[in-house]
Amino acid sequence: MSSFFSLDNPVMRLLTKLFDVMFLSILWFVFSIPVISIGASTTAMYYTAVKVIRRDRGYIFQEFWKSFKLNFVQATIAWLAIGTASALFYYNVKFAFTLEGKMGTLMTIVYVSMGVAVLGCGAYIFPVLSRFTMKFGHLVKTSILLFFKHFPKSIVLALIVAVAAFLLYLSQMTVFFVPASAALLFSLVMEPILKLYTPKADNEEEKKDEWYLE
């Protein structure tokens, strides 16, 4: 019986991971309640999902809070910029639909394309921010370049976000497991991309903490 409750038991490990997913999802929801903090909360959730749940490093709340505080300013600016741009393109597309002829078609294509670029940037910007330290302008530029350079994977990432958003829309109860589950699934596609641009540490002491390269 004692072996069943051992943390090395596969069943207990699975239950622990499920609890971590639920706890992280709740943290994301609670810290996103002010709405303005959704960017920082999403950045922290991705960071924690990879480091703690996938790599077994650290503890859920400590790592989440660490990333949330560290990236709050840039993540909030990014979230406000993406939200504002998305709303602008949405209303512009609605306006373009009301126009007739080639002009309406051309404007629709232009606005939809720009909107896709904005959402593509959003798909990369928070994971990139969770991993790298850079100025905001460079962060945005890097995210857009990654979106187009890895376009097939970017489509997969967009689908993961869309499905997660749809499930959250269908039922509020899904907030207990969908956010962190989506972050984990998202990381399976995102991490190989981030590793391509992550330099290895120069000294042995720093190499001990290279959990993101495992």
Backbone bond lengths (Angstrom), bond angles and torsions (degrees), N, CA, C in turn:
res aa  C-N    CA-C-N  psi(-1)  N-CA   C-N-CA  omega(-1)  CA-C   N-CA-C  phi
1 M - - - 1.461 - - 1.526 111.48 -
2 S 1.337 115.98 -39.74 1.464 119.69 -178.66 1.519 111.57 -63.02
3 S 1.351 116.33 -33.16 1.458 119.55 179.71 1.529 111.43 -67.44
4 F 1.337 116.09 -27.35 1.460 119.65 179.81 1.527 111.18 -66.04
5 F 1.332 116.25 -36.98 1.462 121.30 -178.07 1.528 112.33 -89.23
6 S 1.313 116.99 2.52 1.458 119.96 176.93 1.520 109.94 -67.25
7 L 1.336 116.07 143.29 1.459 120.18 -179.54 1.527 112.13 -68.12
8 D 1.346 116.54 -16.21 1.458 120.52 177.89 1.521 112.25 -84.20
9 N 1.331 115.64 -9.70 1.455 119.94 178.81 1.532 109.31 -67.74
10 P 1.345 118.46 131.54 1.475 121.05 -177.92 1.529 113.17 -54.85
11 V 1.336 115.91 -38.10 1.472 119.39 -179.69 1.520 110.38 -65.73
12 M 1.337 117.10 -44.49 1.455 121.30 -179.76 1.528 110.92 -66.52
13 R 1.318 116.11 -36.88 1.467 119.17 177.98 1.524 110.47 -64.47
14 L 1.340 116.62 -40.23 1.456 120.97 178.27 1.528 110.66 -64.43
15 L 1.327 116.19 -44.75 1.462 120.34 179.33 1.525 111.25 -63.23
16 T 1.336 116.22 -37.69 1.462 120.53 178.12 1.521 110.84 -64.10
17 K 1.342 116.19 -42.91 1.462 120.39 178.86 1.529 110.82 -64.36
18 L 1.325 116.62 -40.76 1.463 120.39 178.84 1.526 110.91 -63.42
19 F 1.325 115.97 -40.16 1.466 120.01 176.90 1.526 110.29 -63.97
20 D 1.337 116.81 -41.56 1.463 120.72 178.86 1.531 111.24 -61.79
21 V 1.330 115.79 -41.26 1.465 120.47 178.54 1.526 110.35 -62.40
22 M 1.322 116.33 -43.97 1.461 120.25 -179.85 1.534 110.89 -66.18
23 F 1.329 116.58 -43.91 1.460 121.18 -178.72 1.526 110.56 -63.41
24 L 1.332 116.69 -44.17 1.460 120.84 -179.29 1.525 110.65 -66.25
25 S 1.319 117.45 -38.35 1.468 120.84 177.96 1.522 110.76 -62.61
26 I 1.330 116.52 -41.66 1.462 121.15 179.21 1.525 110.24 -65.83
27 L 1.336 116.94 -41.69 1.463 120.51 177.66 1.530 110.43 -59.35
28 W 1.322 116.08 -45.56 1.466 119.61 178.99 1.518 110.85 -58.48
29 F 1.330 116.85 -44.12 1.464 121.05 -178.79 1.528 111.29 -64.86
30 V 1.322 117.12 -47.38 1.462 121.28 -177.52 1.523 111.16 -62.76
31 F 1.323 116.68 -45.33 1.457 120.52 -178.09 1.542 112.17 -75.76
32 S 1.332 116.89 -10.82 1.465 120.92 177.70 1.518 112.48 -94.51
33 I 1.320 117.71 -8.37 1.464 121.77 -175.87 1.527 113.14 -54.87
34 P 1.344 119.56 -40.55 1.480 117.73 177.88 1.532 113.53 -65.54
35 V 1.339 117.75 -4.19 1.468 125.48 -179.56 1.536 111.68 69.46
36 I 1.312 116.34 -49.40 1.458 120.20 -178.70 1.528 111.39 -63.23
37 S 1.326 116.66 -21.48 1.470 121.44 -176.43 1.529 113.12 -96.67
38 I 1.320 118.14 8.72 1.470 121.09 -178.21 1.523 111.63 -59.21
39 G 1.324 117.53 -38.42 1.461 120.61 179.74 1.511 112.28 -62.05
40 A 1.333 116.45 -47.23 1.470 120.76 179.47 1.519 110.71 -66.44
41 S 1.338 116.80 -37.99 1.457 120.93 179.36 1.525 111.74 -66.52
42 T 1.325 116.24 -39.05 1.469 120.94 179.16 1.522 110.93 -68.89
43 T 1.322 116.33 -40.46 1.465 121.08 177.14 1.524 110.22 -60.69
44 A 1.331 116.13 -46.08 1.464 121.20 -179.52 1.522 111.22 -65.81
45 M 1.328 117.40 -37.89 1.460 120.77 179.69 1.525 110.83 -64.36
46 Y 1.325 117.10 -44.64 1.466 119.51 179.83 1.528 110.51 -62.58
47 Y 1.318 115.91 -47.73 1.471 121.53 -179.91 1.522 110.76 -56.70
48 T 1.322 116.93 -46.32 1.464 121.77 -177.09 1.523 111.89 -70.89
49 A 1.317 116.85 -38.28 1.460 120.51 179.55 1.519 111.29 -59.85
50 V 1.333 115.85 -42.87 1.467 119.83 -179.04 1.523 111.14 -74.30
51 K 1.331 116.61 -49.51 1.461 120.22 -173.80 1.523 113.11 -70.16
52 V 1.326 116.91 -45.86 1.469 119.93 -173.82 1.523 112.65 -90.17
53 I 1.324 116.59 -52.46 1.466 119.07 -174.57 1.523 112.13 -75.32
54 R 1.343 117.36 -42.88 1.461 119.40 -178.82 1.523 113.02 -84.11
55 R 1.337 117.29 -38.91 1.466 120.66 -173.77 1.534 113.95 -103.67
56 D 1.327 117.15 -3.03 1.475 121.11 178.29 1.524 112.28 55.72
57 R 1.326 116.45 43.86 1.468 121.65 176.87 1.525 109.31 -118.45
58 G 1.326 117.48 123.16 1.452 121.06 175.24 1.521 113.62 80.12
59 Y 1.344 114.46 -164.96 1.461 121.98 -176.73 1.526 109.81 -126.54
60 I 1.325 115.36 149.35 1.458 121.50 -172.53 1.529 112.94 -52.65
61 F 1.331 117.59 -59.43 1.460 119.29 -173.33 1.525 112.03 -66.44
62 Q 1.336 116.82 -43.40 1.464 119.98 -177.82 1.524 111.55 -60.07
63 E 1.335 116.87 -45.54 1.466 120.06 -178.09 1.526 111.00 -71.27
64 F 1.320 116.88 -37.33 1.462 120.78 178.10 1.527 110.07 -62.65
65 W 1.312 116.74 -48.90 1.458 121.38 -177.86 1.526 111.12 -65.15
66 K 1.333 116.49 -37.88 1.461 121.28 178.06 1.526 110.74 -60.38
67 S 1.318 117.83 -48.74 1.456 121.98 -178.91 1.526 110.94 -69.77
68 F 1.323 116.78 -38.70 1.458 121.08 -179.39 1.526 110.80 -59.29
69 K 1.319 116.53 -47.34 1.466 120.87 -179.57 1.529 111.70 -67.77
70 L 1.323 115.72 -43.85 1.452 121.15 -175.37 1.533 112.41 -63.22
71 N 1.339 116.03 -39.67 1.468 120.28 -172.85 1.523 113.69 -106.96
72 F 1.330 117.42 10.13 1.466 119.89 -172.63 1.522 112.97 -57.09
73 V 1.312 117.86 -49.34 1.466 120.87 -173.95 1.526 111.39 -63.26
74 Q 1.337 116.76 -54.46 1.465 119.51 -177.89 1.525 112.13 -65.89
75 A 1.338 116.90 -39.39 1.461 120.05 -179.89 1.521 111.10 -66.05
76 T 1.323 117.47 -35.68 1.460 121.40 179.05 1.524 111.00 -69.59
77 I 1.322 116.10 -42.80 1.466 119.92 176.82 1.530 109.90 -61.15
78 A 1.334 116.32 -44.16 1.463 120.97 179.77 1.525 111.03 -62.23
79 W 1.327 116.57 -43.39 1.460 121.35 -179.29 1.527 111.01 -63.18
80 L 1.332 116.72 -44.42 1.464 120.85 179.66 1.530 110.77 -64.71
81 A 1.328 116.27 -40.31 1.462 120.40 179.75 1.526 111.02 -65.65
82 I 1.327 116.92 -45.29 1.462 121.45 -179.45 1.528 110.56 -66.78
83 G 1.331 116.92 -42.76 1.454 120.47 179.43 1.517 112.21 -63.35
84 T 1.329 116.69 -44.20 1.458 121.33 179.29 1.528 111.63 -64.56
85 A 1.341 115.20 -45.96 1.476 119.76 -179.91 1.526 111.07 -64.33
86 S 1.318 117.37 -40.23 1.470 121.04 179.75 1.522 111.20 -63.35
87 A 1.344 115.98 -43.56 1.467 119.88 178.26 1.520 110.99 -63.54
88 L 1.335 116.56 -40.72 1.461 121.57 -179.82 1.521 111.44 -62.87
89 F 1.342 116.29 -46.74 1.449 119.88 179.88 1.528 111.56 -66.74
90 Y 1.324 116.66 -33.95 1.471 120.91 179.25 1.528 110.33 -61.39
91 Y 1.320 116.38 -48.21 1.462 119.70 -179.56 1.527 111.80 -71.28
92 N 1.330 117.10 -31.29 1.455 119.80 176.30 1.529 111.68 -67.03
93 V 1.330 115.38 -38.72 1.463 119.82 177.91 1.535 110.03 -66.11
94 K 1.334 116.57 -41.17 1.466 120.00 177.22 1.525 110.58 -60.67
95 F 1.332 115.92 -39.26 1.453 120.10 178.10 1.531 110.85 -67.06
96 A 1.328 116.33 -41.83 1.471 120.70 -179.13 1.525 110.85 -62.59
97 F 1.334 117.22 -32.33 1.472 120.66 179.59 1.534 111.44 -65.70
98 T 1.319 115.61 -24.90 1.467 118.93 -178.64 1.529 112.19 -80.25
99 L 1.339 116.20 -14.98 1.459 120.10 -179.62 1.526 110.78 -83.72
100 E 1.296 115.88 148.19 1.463 120.32 -179.53 1.531 110.95 -105.36
101 G 1.302 114.86 159.28 1.454 120.24 174.81 1.517 114.15 80.66
102 K 1.324 115.29 -164.98 1.458 122.30 -175.99 1.526 112.62 -65.31
103 M 1.347 116.59 -33.96 1.456 119.93 -179.80 1.523 111.19 -62.33
104 G 1.310 116.45 -42.83 1.459 120.32 178.58 1.516 111.43 -63.72
105 T 1.333 116.32 -42.25 1.469 120.90 179.57 1.519 110.68 -65.09
106 L 1.341 116.06 -43.54 1.462 120.48 -178.94 1.530 111.07 -64.20
107 M 1.318 117.09 -45.48 1.463 120.60 -179.74 1.526 111.45 -64.89
108 T 1.324 116.41 -36.97 1.470 119.98 178.02 1.523 110.57 -62.81
109 I 1.333 116.65 -45.29 1.461 121.39 179.90 1.526 110.62 -62.52
110 V 1.344 116.06 -43.40 1.466 120.77 -178.98 1.525 110.82 -63.55
111 Y 1.324 116.98 -48.31 1.463 120.38 -176.85 1.527 112.04 -68.51
112 V 1.332 115.88 -39.26 1.471 119.05 177.99 1.522 110.39 -64.24
113 S 1.319 116.93 -41.99 1.464 121.18 178.82 1.527 111.28 -61.99
114 M 1.324 116.40 -43.67 1.454 120.59 178.88 1.523 110.73 -65.85
115 G 1.320 115.62 -37.87 1.465 119.29 178.03 1.518 112.27 -65.19
116 V 1.340 116.03 -39.50 1.468 120.58 177.52 1.528 110.35 -62.82
117 A 1.339 116.54 -40.01 1.463 120.57 178.63 1.528 110.84 -63.03
118 V 1.332 116.44 -40.37 1.465 120.68 178.96 1.526 110.98 -64.50
119 L 1.327 116.42 -46.94 1.462 120.17 179.68 1.526 110.94 -66.63
120 G 1.329 116.20 -34.85 1.459 119.86 176.76 1.505 111.38 -64.11
121 C 1.308 115.67 -41.50 1.469 120.62 175.62 1.521 109.69 -60.41
122 G 1.347 116.14 -41.70 1.460 120.15 179.93 1.519 113.13 -63.74
123 A 1.338 116.22 -32.65 1.459 119.66 179.94 1.522 112.30 -66.32
124 Y 1.336 116.42 -29.29 1.464 120.91 -177.30 1.521 113.52 -99.74
125 I 1.318 117.33 -29.38 1.455 120.27 -166.78 1.528 113.53 -62.87
126 F 1.329 117.80 -37.84 1.466 119.42 -177.55 1.532 112.63 -76.89
127 P 1.345 119.66 -41.76 1.461 118.89 172.18 1.529 113.17 -62.03
128 V 1.340 117.02 -40.90 1.464 120.29 177.91 1.518 110.29 -62.63
129 L 1.331 116.67 -42.77 1.463 121.27 179.26 1.524 111.63 -63.92
130 S 1.327 116.88 -32.49 1.466 120.21 -179.57 1.525 112.16 -70.35
131 R 1.326 117.15 -18.58 1.447 121.91 -173.71 1.529 114.09 -110.15
132 F 1.338 116.75 -35.02 1.460 120.78 -173.26 1.531 111.81 -120.29
133 T 1.321 114.70 152.92 1.461 121.15 174.64 1.518 108.53 -107.32
134 M 1.337 116.21 118.88 1.464 120.83 -179.54 1.522 109.70 -157.36
135 K 1.329 115.76 163.89 1.456 120.10 177.88 1.521 110.37 -68.00
136 F 1.336 115.57 156.37 1.466 120.04 -173.30 1.526 112.20 -59.12
137 G 1.334 117.24 -44.19 1.460 120.03 -179.99 1.516 112.50 -60.24
138 H 1.327 116.19 -41.34 1.462 121.37 178.23 1.523 110.62 -67.82
139 L 1.333 116.37 -35.29 1.461 121.74 178.57 1.525 110.79 -61.97
140 V 1.320 115.85 -46.31 1.468 120.84 179.98 1.529 110.36 -65.26
141 K 1.327 116.25 -45.90 1.463 120.78 -179.86 1.522 110.87 -60.69
142 T 1.322 117.08 -44.24 1.465 121.37 179.81 1.524 111.08 -62.28
143 S 1.319 116.76 -42.74 1.468 121.35 -178.29 1.525 111.36 -64.15
144 I 1.330 116.84 -42.43 1.462 120.65 178.93 1.534 110.91 -65.54
145 L 1.337 116.62 -43.69 1.465 120.47 179.15 1.528 111.42 -61.99
146 L 1.339 116.99 -41.15 1.465 120.64 178.67 1.526 111.05 -65.00
147 F 1.327 115.76 -37.61 1.462 119.98 179.58 1.523 111.22 -59.27
148 F 1.323 116.70 -46.21 1.461 119.72 -177.61 1.532 112.34 -80.33
149 K 1.328 117.23 -33.45 1.458 120.28 -178.98 1.521 111.33 -68.93
150 H 1.306 117.01 -33.30 1.469 121.55 179.91 1.534 109.56 -115.74
151 F 1.318 114.94 48.17 1.466 120.62 -171.21 1.538 114.43 -56.27
152 P 1.337 120.01 -45.89 1.473 118.80 179.15 1.527 112.53 -57.21
153 K 1.335 116.90 -43.87 1.463 119.80 177.72 1.525 111.15 -69.27
154 S 1.317 116.22 -30.14 1.464 120.22 178.14 1.523 110.68 -63.23
155 I 1.320 116.77 -36.10 1.465 120.99 177.34 1.519 110.29 -64.52
156 V 1.325 116.27 -41.72 1.469 120.79 177.96 1.526 110.21 -62.48
157 L 1.329 116.36 -43.47 1.465 120.73 178.73 1.530 110.87 -61.54
158 A 1.329 115.68 -41.12 1.468 120.09 179.02 1.530 110.89 -63.44
159 L 1.325 116.90 -38.19 1.464 121.28 178.83 1.532 111.07 -65.79
160 I 1.331 116.39 -39.75 1.470 120.33 178.45 1.531 110.10 -61.49
161 V 1.332 116.05 -45.53 1.466 120.60 179.06 1.529 110.49 -63.38
162 A 1.326 116.74 -42.76 1.462 121.38 -178.16 1.531 111.45 -63.62
163 V 1.330 116.26 -44.40 1.467 120.43 179.70 1.527 110.38 -65.19
164 A 1.332 116.65 -42.89 1.468 120.53 178.93 1.526 110.93 -61.12
165 A 1.335 116.16 -44.77 1.465 120.60 179.02 1.526 111.00 -63.28
166 F 1.322 116.67 -38.82 1.463 121.07 179.55 1.533 111.01 -65.66
167 L 1.328 117.10 -41.91 1.467 120.74 179.08 1.531 111.17 -65.06
168 L 1.329 116.03 -40.20 1.467 119.94 177.33 1.527 110.62 -64.93
169 Y 1.327 115.88 -34.53 1.471 120.58 178.24 1.524 110.94 -69.21
170 L 1.334 116.84 -37.85 1.460 121.00 -177.98 1.520 112.52 -65.92
171 S 1.329 116.39 -41.39 1.463 120.17 -176.95 1.517 111.37 -149.30
172 Q 1.312 116.83 132.39 1.459 121.51 178.43 1.528 111.04 -67.57
173 M 1.322 117.56 -23.91 1.465 121.27 -178.90 1.523 111.88 -65.83
174 T 1.324 117.53 -23.20 1.462 119.99 -178.71 1.528 112.28 -69.49
175 V 1.346 116.55 -11.40 1.470 119.67 179.27 1.521 111.33 -64.40
176 F 1.338 117.42 -16.53 1.460 121.09 -179.06 1.530 112.91 -78.44
177 F 1.334 117.60 -13.69 1.466 117.76 -179.47 1.527 114.86 -145.12
178 V 1.317 118.77 -22.66 1.464 120.94 -176.14 1.533 113.51 -66.16
179 P 1.352 120.34 -46.73 1.478 119.09 -175.53 1.525 114.02 -56.14
180 A 1.331 117.68 -53.31 1.465 120.16 -178.47 1.520 111.61 -69.80
181 S 1.335 117.35 -34.77 1.469 120.01 177.26 1.519 110.27 -62.86
182 A 1.329 116.22 -42.30 1.462 120.54 177.91 1.521 110.81 -64.86
183 A 1.346 116.88 -39.01 1.471 120.84 178.78 1.527 110.74 -62.70
184 L 1.331 116.83 -40.46 1.464 120.82 178.61 1.526 110.85 -65.79
185 L 1.324 116.64 -45.67 1.464 121.09 178.59 1.528 109.95 -64.14
186 F 1.322 115.98 -40.77 1.461 122.65 177.34 1.524 110.49 -59.21
187 S 1.335 116.16 -41.11 1.467 121.22 -176.89 1.525 112.49 -67.35
188 L 1.335 117.45 -26.79 1.461 120.38 178.86 1.531 110.85 -63.41
189 V 1.326 115.85 -30.63 1.463 121.15 177.67 1.521 110.86 -90.50
190 M 1.328 116.23 -39.39 1.460 121.69 -173.70 1.524 113.70 -74.70
191 E 1.328 117.95 -40.89 1.469 120.44 -173.88 1.530 113.86 -59.97
192 P 1.345 119.36 -43.19 1.477 117.64 176.61 1.520 112.58 -59.82
193 I 1.337 117.56 -30.97 1.463 120.57 177.73 1.523 110.14 -70.74
194 L 1.333 116.83 -47.31 1.460 120.62 -178.54 1.531 111.83 -63.20
195 K 1.323 116.63 -34.90 1.461 120.09 -179.66 1.527 112.05 -63.21
196 L 1.329 116.65 -29.94 1.463 120.30 179.74 1.515 111.99 -62.78
197 Y 1.334 116.59 -25.10 1.461 120.90 -174.62 1.529 112.86 -115.55
198 T 1.330 116.00 10.21 1.466 120.72 -179.20 1.524 110.15 -98.70
199 P 1.331 118.15 113.71 1.477 120.26 179.57 1.522 110.73 -71.75
200 K 1.315 115.88 147.97 1.456 120.44 177.26 1.525 110.28 -80.45
201 A 1.320 115.11 151.91 1.463 120.22 -178.89 1.529 110.11 -67.60
202 D 1.334 116.01 153.19 1.462 121.55 -177.82 1.521 113.07 -87.25
203 N 1.335 116.38 -33.55 1.466 118.14 -177.67 1.523 110.97 -112.74
204 E 1.326 114.83 161.82 1.462 122.33 -174.56 1.524 112.47 -64.54
205 E 1.332 117.11 -34.08 1.455 120.49 -177.79 1.524 111.08 -64.53
206 E 1.326 117.00 -42.49 1.450 121.17 179.69 1.525 111.38 -72.18
207 K 1.331 116.64 -30.87 1.458 120.44 -179.20 1.523 112.04 -64.31
208 K 1.336 117.20 -26.11 1.461 120.77 -179.50 1.530 111.85 -64.83
209 D 1.330 116.77 -22.98 1.463 120.33 -177.24 1.525 111.94 -107.62
210 E 1.316 117.86 20.98 1.463 120.75 179.60 1.534 110.93 -86.21
211 W 1.331 115.67 56.23 1.469 121.05 -179.62 1.535 110.98 -62.40
212 Y 1.333 117.08 -27.81 1.463 121.64 -176.47 1.516 112.29 -74.50
213 L 1.326 118.36 -9.09 1.464 121.13 177.64 1.513 112.08 -103.79
214 E 1.311 117.32 0.94 1.469 120.60 -177.67 1.534 111.01 -74.14
